[in-house]
Amino acid sequence: MEYTLKLANASGHVKDITLAELAFSSAELKSLPADTYTAEVWMTHGDKQRIYPSNGKAYLQIVSNVTSLVGDIVPPMTVDEISQKLDDIAKKGVTSTPGKSAYQTWLDLGHTGTEQDFLNSLKAGADKRPATSVRVDLSDTKNIIGRFDNGCWVELGTAAKWVPLYATGAAGYGSVTLQSFVHDQCWCNVQSFINGFLTLDAIKKATPDKFEYWKTCVVHDPYADVKQYDWSACRITSTGSDLGEVDFAKMMFAVGLFSEQTILALGAVKKS
């Protein structure tokens, strides 16, 4: 019997791992970055092949990069420590080839603000990165909770009780390859956007009522601070409504899926 562990993330197929037996350890995973992966085991015997699980996929989450198990571990540094290191280098007279500053690179990525705004953004998201996948936590029967792989999690408290299953794409419902914004497939819409199938232009074509389940959603442990912006004029659809579409835009920005450039184009205004 031959065993192959196949792993994929939100971007697609990542790696095949040949196993001597139906077991594996961190040694086989040491080249993989921290992420949430879908996993399948392909079992081959002669000309016969079986794939497990037979319905859906299993999930493997690497919370801490396993490459740190071998070699030296790079210690974390605060913004103040980085500034001190740069000052020490300057005092020693070490020179280097000039290039773009980190602040300029931040501006080139579509952000706006002063150097202090840039430093504040580093402090606010020092241990976070933009989300690259989301999964639905069905353990809460009162809310639909979406957990992102960067630590953000979101509650949808206004949706009907039957929506959690339908919104996940589970049991044959929904799809993570949606190309239009679907009313009650809440998290499928988000994952499809992450996967690149659902574009912002397609989302803009939805009618305002399609966003009703996002109204009053709550973002916990956000990646970006929505309080720095005035959202009163922000709209996604052409007809414009605050029936959830503003909440959806704020949520997508808070978890790192909409950039500052995107929300400013939608009508959000940065506070002075």
N, C-alpha and C positions, 0 to 999 in steps of 0.2 A: 504494500500500500504506500502510495506517495502522497504527501500533504503539502499544499501551498497556501500560505496565508496572503490574501490580497487586500491591500489597504488603499483607501482613497480619502480625499478631503473635499472641501467645497470646490476646489479647482479641477478635480478629476482624479484619475488613477495615479497613485504615488509610488507604490513599491510592491513587488512580489517577494515573499520570504519562503524559501524551501525549508521544510521542517522534517527532522528525522522521525519525530513522533508527534502526536497531537498535543503538543505543549510548547510554550516558548517563554523566554525570559527577557529582561531588559537588554541583554547582550544583542539580541536580534533587532532591537528598536533604537539602538544608541545613535543612529544617524538621523533620526526623525525629530523635527522641532516640536515644541509643545503645541498641541492642536487637538481637535476632535476628529476622529477618523471613523469611516464605516469599514467594516471588516467582513470578509467571507473566507471560509476554508474550502478549498477545492481538493477533493479526495479522488485519486486516480488508482484504479486497479485493473491492469490489462487495458482493454479497450473501453472500460466502463468508467464513467466519471459522475461524481455526486457533488453538489454544492450545498453547504450549510451556512446559515439557516436557509431552509427551503422557501420561507415566506418572509420577505423583507431583508434587513441587514442587521448585523450586530454592530455595536458602537464601542470604540476604544478611545478613551480620553487620556492624553498625556498632559498632566497638569504642570509638571516640572520637567524641563528638558533633560532627558536621560543622558545626554552627552556629558553632563556635569558629573556623572558617576566615574568617569575616567579622566585623568589629566588634572590640570589646575582649574579651580573654580574662580571665575572672575567676580570679585566682590561688588555689590551694588554701591553706587555713589550718589550722594545728594547733589542738587544744583549748587549749593554753597561749596561743597567739596571740589566740584569741577572748577568753579571760579578760582578757588584757592590754588589748585594745581596749575591753572593757566598763569596765575600771578607768579608762582614759584618758577615756572619755566621762563617767563619774561625777565625775572630778576637775574637768572643765570645766563641770560644773553643768548639763549638758544633761538636760532632763526629757522624759518621754514618758507617754502614757496607760498606766496599769498594766493588765496582762492576765495570762493564764496563763503561768507560767514553763515553760521547756523541760522541766524535771524533772516538773512536774505533768502536762504533755501526755504525757510518757513513761508516767507512772502510769495516765493515762486510757486508754492503749492496751492496758492489761492487764498491764504489767510490775510487779514488786514489788522493793523494795529502797531503800537509802539514796541520798542525792544522790551519794555516792562511787560506788555501783554504777552510777548513771546515767552519770557521767563515764567510768567504766571501759568501759561499753558503747560509748561514743562512740569511745574510743581503739581498742577491739578491732575495731570495724567501720567505721572512719573512711573507708575507700575501698570499702566494700561496701554492698549493699542486699539486701533479701530477693529470692530467686530468682523469676523470672516465666516461665521456660521451661527445658526440659532437652532435650539431644540425646544420642544414643548414639554413642560413639566405638568403632568396630569394628576399629580398627587393632591393638588388643591382643587376641591370640587366646586368652590365658589368663584374662582377666578381662572382665567387662562393665563398661565405664566410662561413667558418665553425667556429662556436662559441663553445668553450669548457667550461665545467662547472667550471674550475678554473680561468676563466677570460682571458685566451689566445684566440686569434682569428686569423684565417689564411685566406689569399686571394689567390685564384687560378685565375690568370689573363690571362693564356694562353689557357684556354679551350674554345671550341666553345659554342655559345649561347644556343644550345639545351642541353648541358650537365647538367646544374643545376638541372633540374627535374629528369633526369635519374640518376644523381649521388646521389640523396637523398634517393632513394628507395621509392619515393612517387608514388601515383597513380598505385600501383601494380608493379612498376619496382624495381629491386634491392632487396637486402636482408641484414639484419644485422646478418645473420648466414652463411655468405660466408666462404668457406673453401679453396678457392684459390683466388689469387690476380686478380681482374677483372679490365680491362683496364679503363673503363669509369664510374665505380661506385665508384667514389673517396671516398666519405665520408662513404659509406657502408663498404669499406675495413677497414677504420679506426675504425668504431664502432664494426665491427666483430672482430677486433684484441682486442679491449677493452673487448668484451664479452667472449673472449677466444676461439672463433670458428676458427679464422684465426691466425695461428702461424707464428713465424719468419721463421721457416724452410719452410713453404708453400710459404711465400713471396719470399724467396730466389730462388724458382723454377720458378718464373716468368721470362719472357724475358725482356731485357732492355727497349724495346719500350712500355711496359705496364705502364711505369712511366712517359710518356711524359707530361701528364697534370699537374704534380707536378713541372715541370721545372720553375724556377724563382718564386715559391710561396713565399709569404711574411708572416712572423709570427709577430704578434703584442703582446705586453705585455707578453713576453715569461716567462716560468717557469725556464728554464735553459739557460745559456749563451753559444751559439754556437761559439762565437768569441774566446773562450779559446782553441779551437782545430783547427788543420790543417786537412781539409777534402779532400785534393787532392787525397789521396790514398784510400778513403772510397768507398766501393762498396758493393751492396747487392746481385746482381745476379752472377752466376758463370762465365758468359762471360764478365761481367763488362762493364759499360758505365756510362757516366755522364749525359745521357739524362733523367734527372729527378730523378733518383734513389738516388743520393747524396742529392738532395733537399728534397726528401721524408724522408731520414734518419735524416737530420738536423731538419726537422719539427717535427718528432716523438720524437726527443730528447728535442727540445725546449719546447714542451707542457708537457713533463714528461712521455711519453709512452715508450720510449727507455731509458734504464739506461746508465750510463757512461760505465759500463762493456760491454754492448751490442755494443755501437758505437766503442769502442776500438777494439773489436773483428772483427768489419766490416772494420777496417783499419784506422779509425780516430786516430790522434796523438795529445796528449795534449801538448800545447806549454809550454816551460820552462818559 
